[in-house]
Amino acid sequence: MTATVDLAALRHNARILQDWAGETELMAVIKADAYGHGILPVARTLRDEGIRHFGVARLAEGIHLREQGHTARILVLGAPSPAKVPHYVDHDLDLTVSSADIAAAVVRHARPGAPIRVHVKVDTGMGRLGLSPEDVSAVVSRLTQTSGVHLAGLWTHFATADAPGSAFAQTQLDRFQAVVEDLDGAVEHVHAANTGALLTIGEPAHDFSPSLIRSGIGLYGLAATPELSARLNLRPAMQLTARVTQLKTVPAGTPISYGARWQAPHRTRIATLGAGYGDGYPRLCSGRATVRLGGGGCPVVGTICMDMCMVDLGPPDQSPATRVERGDEAILFGPSGPTVYDVAQWSETIPYEICCGVSPRVPRRYVDPKEESESALHAAQVSTSEV
């Protein structure tokens, strides 16, 4: 089983999103191993594309990036443990202040010679992390009056930005704008927009000076829905494939997999693939999904197992059964279909979960058609010059 990541698609998506954002810079959200795509290769590619700001969810992710030589700005979006505030300074990481307790811990650990960079999080309606709008002014005042604290950002997060025309998203934006206006102070960056807000709310969601757009799913060529992704010419960056590990012909009535819930309706060729829910291929896809194999779509039959799943190739003397051999590669999802959206629909979830759920045990293969074509051109030029 292999997850192939197209780095050229990643670069393409970054350029598309940056064009859409205009003068506003992107913050590349690469938490959860870059949504399953691989945090280090993704970070390197996006840094080379000119992105200067990155977002992760946890302190350990930020430290890992620093230890691997990543020098751009990194904001840890999750709430920090007060006792671990010094680690943010040690590794030059931006810290989210989401409560008065965290603000107090920042003040306690502040040292003039090693400023702590903080982004104050405002809860405008997400109900997850953040200060109430009425508490922001006092906390910001305390932070800015403390030597050794640098107010690097003020931010919020939308709950319904993926829904075009959401009245609640507008309410959140209004609340945040009121906080920004009330502070009327120098903040390095004010940021509210994510990919969804960029697509549905547009410029009002990042009409702050200066601002950032926190782009996650869009960088990987996806959005919350196919309809949203259609608004931009994004290219999905991941394809998930699995090899045929066994082929067998079974008579009519033969049960397949756990629970014997599916039985062959006639003499049938069954392909077993080396992919299961232990790899991140959802068990809920059982009896719902199709894979691309033998030149067409083939249904997944029987219950998906931890390490394997079974595919119906139809009658053994007909296509696609006659075109499939042991070792052939089946596409579970990819740009040519089935898509991540298809797998998400079959498993009753969202595309984010499908990408993030691809197990670490699945090897990541990185391809870059642009570099490959340039290498081929260079090789041809060298060959010609030698002649």
N, C-alpha and C positions, 0 to 999 in steps of 0.2 A: 504494500500500500504506500502511496506517495502523495504528498501535497506539493504541487508545483506552483511556485510563486513567480509571477511575471513582473520583474522589476521595471521594465519599460512601461507596463500598464500603471504601475505605481507613480512613476514620474509623470506620465500623461495626466493622471488624475490630479496630481498636485498642481500642475500648470492650469488645468481647467478650473479648479477651485480658486486658484489665485487670480485668474482672470475675472472670475465671477465676483470675487471679493474686492476687486479694484485696488485702492491704495491701502486697504487694511491687511496687515500681515496674518498669516496662518500660524496657529499653534497646532502642531501635529500630535494627535492623541495616540500614543503607542502603548497604552496599558494592556494588560492581559496578553503579553507576548505579541504586541501589535495585532490584537484581535486574531491571534492564532497564526499570523503570517511570519513571525520571527522578529523579535525586537531589534536585534543588532543589525541584520541586513537592511531592515526597513529604515532604522535610524540613520545608517550611513547613506543610503540612497537619498533620503529626503534632505539630509544635511547638504549633500552634494548638489541638490536641486535648489539650495538657497534658503531653506527653512531654518530659522534661528531659534524658534521656541518649540518646546516639546512638553507634553503632559503625560504623566503616569499616575497610577492609582495609589501605589504604596511606596514607602520609603525604600524597601529592598530593591524595587525596580530602578529607582533613581541611583542608588549606590552601585548597582550592577552596571549601569550605563557609564557612570564615572570611572569605575574600575577598568572598563574596556576602552577608555580614552575619549569618551564623548564629551565635548567641551561646550556645547550650546546650552542655553538656558533650559532648565528642567523644573517644571512645577509639579509637585506631588499633590494631586487633587483630593486625596482622602484626608480625613481628619487625623492629625498626628497624636501620638501619645505624648503628653506633657513631658515625661521623663526623657524622651528621645529628641527633644528640640535641639540639643547640641550636635546631634548627628547631621542635621540639615546644614549647619554652619561648616562642619568638618568636610562635607562633600559638596559644598556650594550648591545646595538645592533650595528652591523656593518652597515656602511652607504655606499651607492653607490655614488661616485663622477662621474657624467656624463657630467659635463659642467664646464667651468671656473667660472661661477657664484656660483655654489655649492661649488667649491673649495675655493672661497673667503669667503663664509659663514662659512665653516669649520675653516679657519684660524682665522676669527673674534671670533668664539666661543671657540677656543682651550684653554684649561687650563692644565698646566703641571701636576697638581695633579689628573686629570681625563681625560686620553687620549681618543681621538676620534679615533675609528678604522674605516679606510676607505678602500674601494675597488674601484680602478679607472677603469671605464668602457671605453673601446676603441670601437668606431664604425668602424668596418672593412668592412662593407657592408650591415648590417641589415637596416640602415637608420632610426633607431628608437631612441635609447638613446646612448649617448657616445661621447667622444672626438674624433676629427679627429686624425689619427695617428701622424700627424706632430705637434699637439698641446700637446701631452702627456708628452713629456720630460719637458717642462716648468712647467706644472701643478704639475707633480710629484716632481720636484725640489723644488717648493714652499711649497708643503705639507711636504716633508721630512725635510726641514729646519725650520719648525715651531714646537716649543716645545709644546707637548700636542697632537700631531697627530701621529698616528701609521699606516704605510702603510701595511695593512693586506692582500691586494690582488690587482691583476691586471687581468682584464678579458674582454672577448668579447663573442659574441653570433652569431652562424651560422644561415644564412637564408635558406640554402638548404641542411642541413646535412641529412635530411630524404631521399634524393635522392642518391642512391649508385653511386659512381663515378662522383659526381658533380664537374665540373671544377670551379664553383664559390665558392664552399666550400673550395677548395684548394687555391684559390686566397685569400680568407679571412684568412686562416691559414698562408699563406705566409706573409701577411701584419702584422698579429699579431706577428709572430715570429720575424719580423724585429723590431717591437717596443720593444719586450722583449730584444733582443740583444743590441739595442741602449741604453736602460736604464742601463744594466749591473750593477744593484744594488740589494740590498737585499730587496726582497718582500716576505712576509710570505707565500703566495700562488699565483700561476699563474694558471688561469683556463679558459678553452675555451669549453671543451667537454660537451655536454648534452647526453641524451640517444641516440638520432639519430646519433650523431658523434661517440659515442662509438661503435655503430653497423656498421657504414658505413666507417668511416675514420680509426678507430682503434687507436692504440698506438700513431701515430703522433699527434693526436688531444689533447693528454694529456701528451706528452713527455716534460714536464717542471719539474723543481725541486725547491721546492716541488709543487705538483699540486693537483687539485681536479676535480672530475667529477660531474657535477650538474645533478643528475638523478631525473626526475619527473615521467613521464608517465610509464616508465619501472618498477618503484617500485610497481605500481598498476596492473602490469601484462599485459601491453599493449605497443604498439608502434604506430607510425603513420599509418602503414599499416600491414595487416596480414602477408605479406611477410617478413617484418622486424622482427616482433615478433617471426616468425618461426626460426630465427637465434639463439634464446635462448629458454630455457625451462621455460618460464615465465607462471605464473598462474594468470588469471584475479581474482581480489580480490572482485569484487562487483557483486551481483545478484539483479535484480530489479523485484519485484513481485507485483501482485495486486489480490484482491479477486473478485470473481463473486458476484455481489450485486443483480442481478436479472436475471431470465431466462424467456423467453417467446417464444411461437411458433407463427409465423406470416404467413399469406397466401402469395402466389405468388403475386408479384407486390407491396408489402408493402415497402414504403420508410423508410430509416433509417437515422436519425440524420439531422443536419443542411444542408440546401440546397437541401435535398432529392436527392442527387447525386447518391445514390446507392439504388437499389430496389431488394428485394428478388426474385431470378429467379424461385423459386418453394417454396413449404411449407418448412419453415426453422426455426430451433431453433437458437435463438439469445441470447448470453450471454452479459450482461452489466458488465464491469469491473470498479472498483473504481480507475481509473487512467486517467489522461488527461494532456494537455499541461501545466496546472497550477502546475503539479507535476514534469514537465520536460520531459514528453513523447511527442516528437515533433508532431505538427499538420501535418507536411509534411509526416508523416508515414501513414496518412489516405489513405486507399485503396492500400497500398504498403506492410505494415508490416504483419508479422505473430507472434503469441504468442504460447507458449507451454502450452497446456491445454487438459485434458482428454487423455493424453498419446500420443499426436501428435501435429503437427503444424496446427493452425487455423488462417484464415485470419482476419485481422482487416477491418471492413467494415463501410461505412459511414464516416462522418467527425469526427475526434477526437475532443472532447469537452474540456473545461477547467478542468473538474473534472471526466469525464467518457469517455470511448470508448466502442465500440461494436464489438463483435466477432461472426463470422459465424461458427456455429457448424454443419451445414449441416442438412439433413433430421432428424426430431425429433425421428424417430424409428431406427436410425442407429448410429453406433459409429462415432465420439466421443460424439454426443449429449446424448446418453444413459448413458455415463459414467461421466457426469458433473453435479454436484449439486451446489446449492447456497452455497457460502462460500468457494468453492474450490479455490485453488491458481493457477494463471496463471503466467508463467515466461515471462516477457517482454524482458529481456536479462540476460544472465549469461553464465558461462563456458560451459554448456551443450547445449547452443543455445536456441533461437537466440542469437547471440553474439553482443557485443557492436559494432563491425564492421558492422554487418548487419543493426542495427538501424541507424548507421551513414550513411551508403549507402542509405537507404530508405529516410532519411531526408536530403541528399545532404550536409553532413558536415563531421567532423572528430571525432574520438572517444573521444578526449579531451573534446569537447563541450558536448557530451552526458553525460559523467560522471559529469562534472562541473555543468551541467544544472539540475541535480536532485535536486528538490526544498528542502529548509530547512524544509518544512512542512511534508516531507516524513520521517518517523522514521528510524533511523539507528539502525540496530541490529548487534552486534559484536559477532562473533563466533570464537572459537579457538579449532579446532579438537584435536590438540596436548594436550592442557590443559585438555579438556574434557576427553580424553582417559586416561590421567594420573590420573585425579580425580576418574574415574571409577575404575582404577586399585587399587588406594589407598583405595577406599571404599571396594573393594573386599578383599584386604589384611586385613583391619580392621575387616571385617565380619568373615573372616576365623580365625583370631587370637582370636576373642571373642568366637568362637565355641570351 
